[in-house]
Amino acid sequence: MTEEKKEKKLFSIEIEVILYAPPEIVFESMTDEKIMQEWIEGACIFQPVINGKVSLFDGWVNGEVLEFDPGLSLAYTWKPNTWTKNTEASIVQMDFEENEAGTKLILSHRGFPNEKEAADHREGWFNYFIDPLNDYYIDKL
């Protein structure tokens, strides 16, 4: 008798949003630690190279840079410290498109272990990343 592998169902979210700055500035504000400290809550580390370390929100999430194309695309792994040791890291992919209001950000976050994590992260992307970033642009630009 052959035992079938149990397929894991992974969950994803996709967000399209306008950020009020040009793609190069948006990209820089997501990858330059000094700028990130001005708008992101908690300490952060971002090493802007492939395989560079990513640590956000006082170490709540950690990962590694997978793609780094200034002003165009950015990707990194994402694993909150609240996930179990056996839970695989998820993947954040961001694509930046010029828009008359600034930048159209297409954010895809895939590989959540369950639907609740996906829903919580969708809300978190807005509350802790997108809205603070737009507030930063409104205040600084």
DSSP file with accessible surface (Angstrom, degrees, kcal/mol):
  #  RESIDUE AA STRUCTURE BP1 BP2  ACC     N-H-->O    O-->H-N    N-H-->O    O-->H-N    TCO  KAPPA ALPHA  PHI   PSI    X-CA   Y-CA   Z-CA
    1    1 A M              0   0  238      0, 0.0     2,-0.4     0, 0.0     0, 0.0   0.000 360.0 360.0 360.0 131.9    0.0    0.0    0.0
    2    2 A T        -     0   0  131      1,-0.0     2,-0.5     0, 0.0     0, 0.0  -0.783 360.0-139.1 -94.5 132.2    1.3    3.4   -1.0
    3    3 A E        -     0   0  183     -2,-0.4     2,-0.3     1,-0.0    -1,-0.0  -0.785  17.7-138.6 -91.7 124.2    1.0    6.3    1.5
    4    4 A E        -     0   0  175     -2,-0.5     2,-0.3     1,-0.1    -1,-0.0  -0.625  20.1-113.8 -81.8 142.1    0.0    9.5   -0.2
    5    5 A K        -     0   0  201     -2,-0.3     2,-0.6     1,-0.1    -1,-0.1  -0.551  29.0-120.1 -71.4 135.6    1.7   12.7    0.9
    6    6 A K        -     0   0  200     -2,-0.3     2,-0.4     1,-0.0    -1,-0.1  -0.679  28.1-133.8 -78.1 120.1   -0.7   15.1    2.6
    7    7 A E        -     0   0  182     -2,-0.6     2,-0.4     1,-0.0    -1,-0.0  -0.624  13.6-134.6 -79.5 128.9   -0.7   18.3    0.6
    8    8 A K        -     0   0  130     -2,-0.4     2,-0.6     1,-0.0    -1,-0.0  -0.704  12.1-138.9 -82.2 131.2   -0.4   21.4    2.6
    9    9 A K        -     0   0  155     -2,-0.4     2,-0.3   104,-0.1    -1,-0.0  -0.817  21.2-163.4 -89.9 123.2   -2.8   24.2    1.6
   10   10 A L        -     0   0   94     -2,-0.6     2,-0.3   104,-0.0   105,-0.0  -0.848   6.6-139.9-108.8 149.3   -1.0   27.5    1.7
   11   11 A F  E     -A  112   0A  48    101,-2.1   101,-2.8    -2,-0.3   100,-1.2  -0.760  16.5-170.5-111.9 153.3   -2.8   30.9    1.8
   12   12 A S  E     -A  110   0A  75     -2,-0.3     2,-0.3    98,-0.2    98,-0.2  -0.926  10.1-157.6-138.5 159.5   -2.0   34.2    0.0
   13   13 A I  E     -A  109   0A  10     96,-2.4    96,-2.6    -2,-0.3     2,-0.4  -0.964   4.6-162.4-132.5 153.7   -3.0   37.8   -0.1
   14   14 A E  E     -A  108   0A 105     -2,-0.3     2,-0.4    94,-0.2    94,-0.2  -0.997   8.0-174.6-136.8 133.1   -2.6   40.4   -2.8
   15   15 A I  E     -A  107   0A   5     92,-3.0    92,-3.3    -2,-0.4     2,-0.5  -0.994   9.2-169.1-128.8 132.7   -2.8   44.1   -2.3
   16   16 A E  E     +A  106   0A 109     -2,-0.4     2,-0.3    90,-0.2    90,-0.2  -0.995  25.5 156.2-118.9 126.9   -2.7   46.9   -4.8
   17   17 A V  E     -A  105   0A  27     88,-2.1    88,-3.3    -2,-0.5     2,-0.5  -0.980  40.5-117.5-148.7 154.7   -2.4   50.4   -3.4
   18   18 A I  E     -A  104   0A  50     -2,-0.3     2,-0.4    86,-0.2    86,-0.2  -0.841  23.5-162.7 -97.0 130.3   -1.2   53.9   -4.3
   19   19 A L  E     -A  103   0A   0     84,-3.0    84,-2.8    -2,-0.5     2,-1.4  -0.927  24.5-124.1-110.3 141.5    1.7   55.3   -2.3
   20   20 A Y  S    S+     0   0  120     -2,-0.4    82,-0.2    82,-0.2   121,-0.1  -0.241  82.4  65.6 -89.3  50.6    2.2   59.1   -2.5
   21   21 A A  S    S-     0   0    3     -2,-1.4    -2,-0.2    82,-0.1    80,-0.1  -0.969  91.2 -84.7-156.6 158.5    5.8   59.2   -3.7
   22   22 A P    >>  -     0   0   57      0, 0.0     4,-2.5     0, 0.0     3,-0.7  -0.253  46.9-104.3 -65.3 156.0    7.7   58.1   -6.9
   23   23 A P  H 3> S+     0   0    4      0, 0.0     4,-2.8     0, 0.0    48,-0.3   0.846 119.1  54.5 -51.4 -39.8    8.8   54.5   -7.2
   24   24 A E  H 3> S+     0   0  123      1,-0.2     4,-2.2     2,-0.2    47,-0.2   0.898 112.0  43.8 -64.7 -38.9   12.5   55.2   -6.4
   25   25 A I  H <> S+     0   0   61     -3,-0.7     4,-2.7     2,-0.2    -1,-0.2   0.909 113.6  50.6 -72.5 -41.1   11.6   57.0   -3.2
   26   26 A V  H  X S+     0   0    0     -4,-2.5     4,-1.0     2,-0.2    -2,-0.2   0.955 112.2  47.7 -60.2 -47.6    9.1   54.3   -2.1
   27   27 A F  H >X S+     0   0    7     -4,-2.8     3,-0.9    -5,-0.2     4,-0.6   0.937 112.8  48.3 -59.1 -47.4   11.7   51.6   -2.8
   28   28 A E  H >X S+     0   0   95     -4,-2.2     4,-2.1     1,-0.2     3,-1.3   0.902 107.9  54.3 -61.8 -40.1   14.4   53.5   -0.8
   29   29 A S  H 3< S+     0   0    1     -4,-2.7    -1,-0.2     1,-0.3    -2,-0.2   0.699 110.6  47.8 -72.1 -12.7   12.0   54.1    2.1
   30   30 A M  H << S+     0   0    1     -4,-1.0    -1,-0.3    -3,-0.9    -2,-0.2   0.487 122.5  32.1 -98.9  -5.4   11.4   50.4    2.3
   31   31 A T  H << S+     0   0   10     -3,-1.3     2,-0.7    -4,-0.6    -2,-0.2   0.476  95.3  85.8-131.7  -7.2   15.0   49.4    2.1
   32   32 A D     X  -     0   0   57     -4,-2.1     4,-3.0     1,-0.1     3,-0.3  -0.890  62.9-152.3-102.1 113.5   17.1   52.1    3.8
   33   33 A E  H  > S+     0   0   78     -2,-0.7     4,-2.1    13,-0.4    -1,-0.1   0.854  93.2  54.4 -54.5 -40.4   17.3   51.5    7.6
   34   34 A K  H  4 S+     0   0  171      2,-0.2     4,-0.5     1,-0.2    -1,-0.2   0.926 113.8  41.0 -62.1 -43.8   17.7   55.2    8.5
   35   35 A I  H >> S+     0   0   28     -3,-0.3     3,-1.7     1,-0.2     4,-0.6   0.921 111.1  57.1 -69.9 -41.0   14.5   56.1    6.6
   36   36 A M  H >X S+     0   0    2     -4,-3.0     4,-3.1     1,-0.3     3,-1.4   0.879  98.2  61.7 -57.8 -37.1   12.6   53.1    7.8
   37   37 A Q  H 3< S+     0   0   96     -4,-2.1    -1,-0.3     1,-0.3    -2,-0.2   0.736  97.8  60.1 -62.9 -20.2   13.3   54.2   11.4
   38   38 A E  H <4 S+     0   0  104     -3,-1.7    -1,-0.3    -4,-0.5    -2,-0.2   0.714 123.2  14.2 -80.3 -21.3   11.3   57.4   10.7
   39   39 A W  H << S+     0   0   20     -3,-1.4     2,-0.3    -4,-0.6    -2,-0.2   0.636 104.8  84.5-128.2 -22.0    8.1   55.6    9.8
   40   40 A I  S  < S-     0   0   10     -4,-3.1     2,-0.4    -5,-0.2    89,-0.1  -0.636  76.6-117.8 -91.3 144.2    8.1   51.9   10.9
   41   41 A E  S    S+     0   0  134     87,-0.4    16,-0.3    -2,-0.3    17,-0.1  -0.665  77.4   2.6 -80.8 126.2    7.2   51.0   14.4
   42   42 A G  S    S-     0   0   25     -2,-0.4    15,-0.3    15,-0.2    -2,-0.1  -0.080 103.4 -42.1  90.0 169.8   10.0   49.3   16.3
   43   43 A A        -     0   0   52     13,-0.1    15,-2.2    14,-0.0    16,-0.6  -0.339  59.6-170.9 -70.3 150.7   13.6   48.6   15.4
   44   44 A C        -     0   0    8     12,-0.2     2,-0.4    13,-0.2    12,-0.2  -0.990  18.3-160.6-144.8 153.0   14.4   47.2   12.0
   45   45 A I  E     +E   55   0B  60     10,-3.1    10,-2.7    -2,-0.3     2,-0.3  -0.998  13.7 172.1-129.2 132.7   17.3   45.8   10.0
   46   46 A F  E     -E   54   0B   4     -2,-0.4   -13,-0.4     8,-0.2     8,-0.2  -0.871  14.6-164.8-143.3 110.2   17.4   45.7    6.2
   47   47 A Q        -     0   0   92      6,-2.5     2,-2.4    -2,-0.3     5,-0.2  -0.863  20.3-142.6 -94.4 109.1   20.6   44.7    4.4
   48   48 A P        +     0   0   66      0, 0.0     2,-0.3     0, 0.0    -1,-0.1  -0.267  66.7  85.6 -78.4  58.0   19.9   45.9    0.8
   49   49 A V  S >  S-     0   0   87     -2,-2.4     3,-2.6     4,-0.1    16,-0.3  -0.977  92.0 -80.0-146.3 156.5   21.5   42.9   -1.0
   50   50 A I  T 3  S+     0   0   88     -2,-0.3    16,-0.2     1,-0.3     3,-0.1  -0.362 122.7  16.6 -58.0 134.3   20.4   39.5   -2.2
   51   51 A N  T 3  S+     0   0  109     14,-3.1    -1,-0.3     1,-0.3    15,-0.1   0.468  96.6 145.7  73.9   5.7   20.6   37.2    0.9
   52   52 A G    <   -     0   0    2     -3,-2.6    13,-2.6    -5,-0.2    -1,-0.3  -0.319  54.8 -98.2 -68.8 156.6   20.7   40.2    3.1
   53   53 A K  E     - F   0  64B  99     11,-0.2    -6,-2.5    -3,-0.1     2,-0.4  -0.526  32.3-165.7 -79.5 141.2   19.0   40.1    6.5
   54   54 A V  E     +EF  46  63B   2      9,-2.3     9,-2.5    -2,-0.2     2,-0.3  -0.996  14.4 165.3-125.1 126.4   15.5   41.5    7.1
   55   55 A S  E     +EF  45  62B  12    -10,-2.7   -10,-3.1    -2,-0.4     2,-0.3  -0.946  11.8 177.5-142.5 120.8   14.3   42.1   10.6
   56   56 A L  E  >> + F   0  61B   1      5,-2.2     5,-1.8    -2,-0.3     4,-0.7  -0.873  51.9  22.0-126.4 157.5   11.2   44.3   11.3
   57   57 A F  T >45S-     0   0   34     -2,-0.3     3,-1.4   -16,-0.3    -1,-0.2   0.936 132.8 -46.6  56.8  55.5    9.1   45.4   14.2
   58   58 A D  T 345S-     0   0  121    -15,-2.2    -1,-0.2     1,-0.3   -14,-0.1   0.829 112.9 -51.3  58.1  33.7   11.6   44.8   16.9
   59   59 A G  T 345S+     0   0   18    -16,-0.6    -1,-0.3     2,-0.2    -2,-0.2   0.551 102.8 129.2  83.6   8.2   12.5   41.3   15.5
   60   60 A W  T <<5S+     0   0   84     -3,-1.4    21,-3.2    -4,-0.7     2,-0.4   0.875  78.5  31.0 -62.9 -34.6    8.9   40.1   15.4
   61   61 A V  E   <S-FG  56  80B   2     -5,-1.8    -5,-2.2    19,-0.3     2,-0.3  -0.971  72.3-177.3-125.8 140.7    9.5   39.1   11.8
   62   62 A N  E     +FG  55  79B  62     17,-1.6    17,-1.8    -2,-0.4     2,-0.3  -0.965  15.1 135.4-134.2 152.9   12.7   38.0   10.2
   63   63 A G  E     -F   54   0B  17     -9,-2.5    -9,-2.3    -2,-0.3     2,-0.4  -0.926  41.2 -99.7-170.2-165.7   13.7   37.0    6.7
   64   64 A E  E     -F   53   0B  85     -2,-0.3    13,-2.2   -11,-0.2     2,-0.2  -0.998  36.3-106.3-141.9 137.7   16.2   37.2    3.9
   65   65 A V  E     +B   76   0A   0    -13,-2.6   -14,-3.1    -2,-0.4    11,-0.3  -0.473  35.6 171.5 -67.8 128.6   16.2   39.4    0.7
   66   66 A L  E     +     0   0A  72      9,-2.9     2,-0.3     1,-0.4    10,-0.2   0.695  67.7  20.0-105.7 -32.9   15.4   37.3   -2.4
   67   67 A E  E     +B   75   0A  70      8,-1.9     8,-2.1   -18,-0.1    -1,-0.4  -0.998  56.7 177.6-143.7 137.4   15.1   40.1   -5.0
   68   68 A F  E     +B   74   0A  55     -2,-0.3     6,-0.2     6,-0.2   -18,-0.1  -0.808  15.7 151.9-147.2  95.7   16.4   43.6   -5.1
   69   69 A D  E >>  -B   73   0A  76      4,-2.8     3,-2.7    -2,-0.3     4,-2.3  -0.847  47.4-123.1-128.7  91.4   15.8   45.8   -8.2
   70   70 A P  T 34 S-     0   0   84      0, 0.0   -46,-0.1     0, 0.0     4,-0.1  -0.021  88.4  -1.1 -46.4 127.4   15.6   49.5   -7.1
   71   71 A G  T 34 S+     0   0    4    -48,-0.3   -47,-0.1   -47,-0.2     3,-0.1   0.324 132.9  58.3  78.9  -6.9   12.4   51.2   -8.0
   72   72 A L  T <4 S-     0   0   98     -3,-2.7    24,-2.7     1,-0.3     2,-0.3   0.764 107.4  -7.3-119.5 -53.6   11.0   48.1   -9.7
   73   73 A S  E  <  -BC  69  95A   9     -4,-2.3    -4,-2.8    22,-0.2    -1,-0.3  -0.999  44.5-176.7-155.1 153.3   10.8   45.1   -7.5
   74   74 A L  E     +BC  68  94A   0     20,-2.5    20,-3.5    -2,-0.3     2,-0.3  -0.989   8.3 176.5-149.1 136.7   11.6   43.7   -4.0
   75   75 A A  E     +BC  67  93A   3     -8,-2.1    -9,-2.9    -2,-0.3    -8,-1.9  -0.997   5.5 160.9-144.6 144.9   11.1   40.3   -2.5
   76   76 A Y  E     -BC  65  92A   3     16,-2.0    16,-3.0    -2,-0.3   -11,-0.2  -0.985  39.4-100.8-155.3 158.3   12.0   38.7    0.8
   77   77 A T  E     - C   0  91A  30    -13,-2.2     2,-0.4    -2,-0.3    14,-0.2  -0.455  34.4-157.7 -76.1 160.0   11.1   35.8    3.1
   78   78 A W  E     + C   0  90A   9     12,-2.4    12,-2.9   -15,-0.2   -15,-0.2  -0.958  20.3 162.5-146.6 115.8    8.9   36.6    6.1
   79   79 A K  E     -G   62   0B  57    -17,-1.8   -17,-1.6    -2,-0.4    10,-0.1  -0.877  25.4-146.2-140.4 108.6    8.6   34.5    9.2
   80   80 A P  E >   -G   61   0B   1      0, 0.0     3,-1.7     0, 0.0   -19,-0.3  -0.393  23.1-123.2 -66.7 149.8    7.1   36.0   12.4
   81   81 A N  T 3  S+     0   0  104    -21,-3.2   -20,-0.1     1,-0.3   -21,-0.1   0.561 108.7  68.2 -72.7  -3.8    8.6   34.8   15.7
   82   82 A T  T 3  S+     0   0   91    -22,-0.4    -1,-0.3     2,-0.1     2,-0.2   0.554  81.4  91.9 -89.3  -9.6    5.1   33.7   16.7
   83   83 A W  S <  S-     0   0   20     -3,-1.7     6,-0.0     1,-0.1    -4,-0.0  -0.570  89.4 -97.5 -81.7 152.2    5.0   30.9   14.0
   84   84 A T    >   -     0   0   87     -2,-0.2     3,-1.4     1,-0.1    -1,-0.1  -0.206  30.5-109.9 -65.7 159.7    6.2   27.5   15.0
   85   85 A K  T 3  S+     0   0  186      1,-0.3    -1,-0.1    -3,-0.1    -2,-0.1   0.838 119.4  52.2 -58.0 -33.6    9.7   26.3   14.3
   86   86 A N  T 3  S+     0   0  141      2,-0.1     2,-0.4     0, 0.0    -1,-0.3   0.552  84.6 103.2 -84.4  -8.1    8.3   23.9   11.7
   87   87 A T  S <  S-     0   0   30     -3,-1.4     2,-0.1     1,-0.1     3,-0.1  -0.642  73.7-127.1 -77.5 127.6    6.3   26.5    9.8
   88   88 A E        -     0   0  131     -2,-0.4    -2,-0.1     1,-0.1    -1,-0.1  -0.390  27.9 -98.4 -72.5 152.4    8.0   27.6    6.7
   89   89 A A        -     0   0   40    -10,-0.1   -10,-0.2    -2,-0.1     2,-0.1  -0.343  35.9-131.3 -65.3 147.5    8.7   31.2    5.9
   90   90 A S  E     -C   78   0A   0    -12,-2.9   -12,-2.4    -3,-0.1     2,-0.5  -0.423  19.2-118.0 -90.9 175.1    6.3   33.0    3.7
   91   91 A I  E     -CD  77 110A  38     19,-2.9    19,-2.4   -14,-0.2     2,-0.5  -0.972  16.0-159.9-123.3 128.7    7.3   35.2    0.7
   92   92 A V  E     -CD  76 109A   0    -16,-3.0   -16,-2.0    -2,-0.5     2,-0.4  -0.926  11.8-175.3-104.3 125.9    6.7   38.9    0.2
   93   93 A Q  E     -CD  75 108A  31     15,-3.2    15,-3.0    -2,-0.5     2,-0.4  -0.992   0.5-173.6-122.4 126.5    6.9   40.2   -3.4
   94   94 A M  E     -CD  74 107A   0    -20,-3.5   -20,-2.5    -2,-0.4     2,-0.4  -0.985   4.6-171.5-123.4 131.0    6.5   43.9   -4.1
   95   95 A D  E     -CD  73 106A  61     11,-2.3    11,-2.7    -2,-0.4     2,-0.5  -0.964  11.6-150.7-119.8 138.5    6.3   45.4   -7.6
   96   96 A F  E     - D   0 105A   9    -24,-2.7     2,-0.4    -2,-0.4     9,-0.2  -0.936  14.0-179.2-114.7 124.7    6.5   49.2   -8.1
   97   97 A E  E     - D   0 104A  94      7,-2.3     7,-3.6    -2,-0.5   -25,-0.1  -0.987  32.6-111.6-124.9 136.2    4.8   51.0  -11.0
   98   98 A E  E     + D   0 103A 163     -2,-0.4     2,-0.3     5,-0.2     5,-0.2  -0.350  40.4 179.5 -63.1 141.5    4.8   54.7  -11.7
   99   99 A N  E >   - D   0 102A  56      3,-2.3     3,-1.6   -80,-0.1    -1,-0.0  -0.976  42.2-111.6-143.1 152.6    1.4   56.3  -11.2
  100  100 A E  T 3  S+     0   0  206     -2,-0.3     3,-0.1     1,-0.3    -1,-0.1   0.806 121.7  45.9 -59.8 -26.7    0.3   59.9  -11.6
  101  101 A A  T 3  S-     0   0   49    -80,-0.1     2,-0.3     1,-0.0    -1,-0.3   0.568 133.0 -84.2 -89.8  -9.4   -0.3   60.1   -7.8
  102  102 A G  E <  S- D   0  99A  11     -3,-1.6    -3,-2.3   -82,-0.2     2,-0.4  -0.783  87.0  -2.5 148.9 -98.4    3.1   58.4   -7.0
  103  103 A T  E     -AD  19  98A   0    -84,-2.8   -84,-3.0    -2,-0.3     2,-0.7  -0.993  46.7-143.6-135.8 133.0    3.5   54.7   -7.1
  104  104 A K  E     -AD  18  97A  61     -7,-3.6    -7,-2.3    -2,-0.4     2,-0.5  -0.870  26.0-158.1 -89.7 117.0    1.2   51.8   -7.6
  105  105 A L  E     -AD  17  96A   0    -88,-3.3   -88,-2.1    -2,-0.7     2,-0.7  -0.874   8.6-165.2 -98.6 125.2    2.5   49.1   -5.2
  106  106 A I  E     -AD  16  95A  24    -11,-2.7   -11,-2.3    -2,-0.5     2,-0.5  -0.954  13.6-173.7-110.3 109.0    1.5   45.5   -6.0
  107  107 A L  E     -AD  15  94A   0    -92,-3.3   -92,-3.0    -2,-0.7     2,-0.5  -0.929   8.4-176.9-111.1 122.2    2.2   43.5   -2.9
  108  108 A S  E     -AD  14  93A  25    -15,-3.0   -15,-3.2    -2,-0.5     2,-0.5  -0.982   1.4-176.5-117.4 126.8    1.8   39.7   -3.0
  109  109 A H  E     +AD  13  92A   0    -96,-2.6   -96,-2.4    -2,-0.5     2,-0.3  -0.966  15.6 172.9-126.0 112.3    2.4   37.8    0.3
  110  110 A R  E     +AD  12  91A 110    -19,-2.4   -19,-2.9    -2,-0.5   -98,-0.2  -0.870  41.9  52.7-125.2 153.6    2.1   34.0   -0.2
  111  111 A G  E     +     0   0A  17   -100,-1.2   -99,-0.2    -2,-0.3    -1,-0.1   0.676  56.6 163.3 101.4  23.4    2.7   30.9    1.9
  112  112 A F  E     -A   11   0A   0   -101,-2.8  -101,-2.1    -3,-0.2    -1,-0.2  -0.490  40.6-133.0 -71.1 145.3    0.7   31.6    5.1
  113  113 A P  S    S+     0   0   46      0, 0.0     2,-0.3     0, 0.0  -104,-0.1   0.729  81.5   4.0 -73.1 -19.6    0.0   28.5    7.1
  114  114 A N  S  > S-     0   0   67   -103,-0.1     4,-1.7     1,-0.1     5,-0.1  -0.973  75.9-101.1-158.9 169.2   -3.7   29.2    7.5
  115  115 A E  H  > S+     0   0  141     -2,-0.3     4,-2.6     1,-0.2     5,-0.2   0.849 116.1  57.2 -65.1 -36.6   -6.5   31.5    6.5
  116  116 A K  H  > S+     0   0  137      1,-0.2     4,-3.0     2,-0.2     5,-0.2   0.926 105.9  49.8 -63.0 -44.0   -6.4   33.5    9.8
  117  117 A E  H  > S+     0   0   41      2,-0.2     4,-2.4     1,-0.2    -1,-0.2   0.910 111.1  50.2 -60.4 -42.4   -2.7   34.4    9.4
  118  118 A A  H  X S+     0   0    7     -4,-1.7     4,-2.3     2,-0.2    -2,-0.2   0.948 113.3  44.9 -61.4 -47.1   -3.5   35.6    5.9
  119  119 A A  H  X S+     0   0   57     -4,-2.6     4,-2.0     1,-0.2    -2,-0.2   0.922 113.9  49.3 -65.0 -43.1   -6.4   37.8    7.1
  120  120 A D  H  X S+     0   0   67     -4,-3.0     4,-2.5     1,-0.2    -1,-0.2   0.894 112.1  48.9 -62.7 -40.3   -4.4   39.1   10.0
  121  121 A H  H  X S+     0   0    9     -4,-2.4     4,-2.9    -5,-0.2    -1,-0.2   0.871 105.3  57.0 -69.4 -36.7   -1.5   40.0    7.8
  122  122 A R  H  X S+     0   0  100     -4,-2.3     4,-1.3     2,-0.2    -2,-0.2   0.961 112.4  42.3 -56.9 -48.7   -3.7   41.7    5.2
  123  123 A E  H  X S+     0   0  121     -4,-2.0     4,-2.7     1,-0.2     3,-0.2   0.922 113.7  53.0 -62.8 -42.5   -4.9   44.0    8.0
  124  124 A G  H  X S+     0   0   19     -4,-2.5     4,-2.9     1,-0.2     5,-0.4   0.873 101.0  59.4 -63.1 -37.9   -1.3   44.3    9.4
  125  125 A W  H  X>S+     0   0    6     -4,-2.9     5,-3.2     1,-0.2     4,-0.9   0.907 113.4  39.4 -58.5 -39.4    0.1   45.4    6.0
  126  126 A F  I  <>S+     0   0   63     -4,-1.3     5,-2.2    -3,-0.2    -2,-0.2   0.952 120.4  42.8 -73.9 -48.7   -2.3   48.4    6.1
  127  127 A N  I  <5S+     0   0   74     -4,-2.7    -2,-0.2     1,-0.2    -3,-0.2   0.828 128.7  24.2 -69.1 -34.6   -2.0   49.2    9.8
  128  128 A Y  I  <5S+     0   0  116     -4,-2.9   -87,-0.4    -5,-0.2    -1,-0.2   0.472 135.2  17.1-114.4  -3.8    1.8   48.9   10.2
  129  129 A F  I  X5S+     0   0    3     -4,-0.9     4,-1.9    -5,-0.4    -3,-0.2   0.601 121.0  37.6-132.3 -64.2    3.2   49.4    6.8
  130  130 A I  I  ><S+     0   0    1     -5,-3.2     4,-2.6     2,-0.2     5,-0.2   0.952 119.3  43.1 -67.7 -52.2    1.1   51.0    4.0
  131  131 A D  H  ><S+     0   0   73     -5,-2.2     4,-2.6    -6,-0.3     5,-0.2   0.942 116.3  47.2 -63.9 -46.1   -0.7   53.7    6.1
  132  132 A P  H  > S+     0   0   29      0, 0.0     4,-2.2     0, 0.0    -1,-0.2   0.889 112.4  51.8 -61.9 -34.7    2.4   54.7    8.2
  133  133 A L  H  X S+     0   0    0     -4,-1.9     4,-2.2     2,-0.2    -2,-0.2   0.941 111.0  45.8 -67.4 -45.0    4.4   54.9    4.9
  134  134 A N  H  X S+     0   0   13     -4,-2.6     4,-2.4     2,-0.2    -1,-0.2   0.900 111.5  52.7 -65.3 -37.7    1.8   57.2    3.3
  135  135 A D  H  X S+     0   0   93     -4,-2.6     4,-2.4    -5,-0.2    -1,-0.2   0.919 107.6  52.8 -60.7 -40.9    1.6   59.3    6.4
  136  136 A Y  H  X S+     0   0   36     -4,-2.2     4,-2.6    -5,-0.2     5,-0.3   0.934 109.8  47.9 -60.0 -45.1    5.4   59.6    6.3
  137  137 A Y  H  X S+     0   0    3     -4,-2.2     4,-2.5     1,-0.2    -2,-0.2   0.910 110.6  50.9 -65.3 -40.6    5.2   60.8    2.6
  138  138 A I  H  < S+     0   0  107     -4,-2.4    -1,-0.2     1,-0.2    -2,-0.2   0.924 116.6  41.4 -63.3 -39.1    2.4   63.3    3.5
  139  139 A D  H  < S+     0   0  132     -4,-2.4    -2,-0.2    -5,-0.2    -1,-0.2   0.840 125.6  32.3 -75.6 -35.4    4.5   64.7    6.3
  140  140 A K  H  <        0   0  121     -4,-2.6    -3,-0.2    -5,-0.2    -2,-0.2   0.717 360.0 360.0 -99.2 -27.4    7.9   64.7    4.6
  141  141 A L     <        0   0  121     -4,-2.5  -120,-0.0    -5,-0.3  -121,-0.0  -0.626 360.0 360.0-102.1 360.0    7.3   65.4    0.9
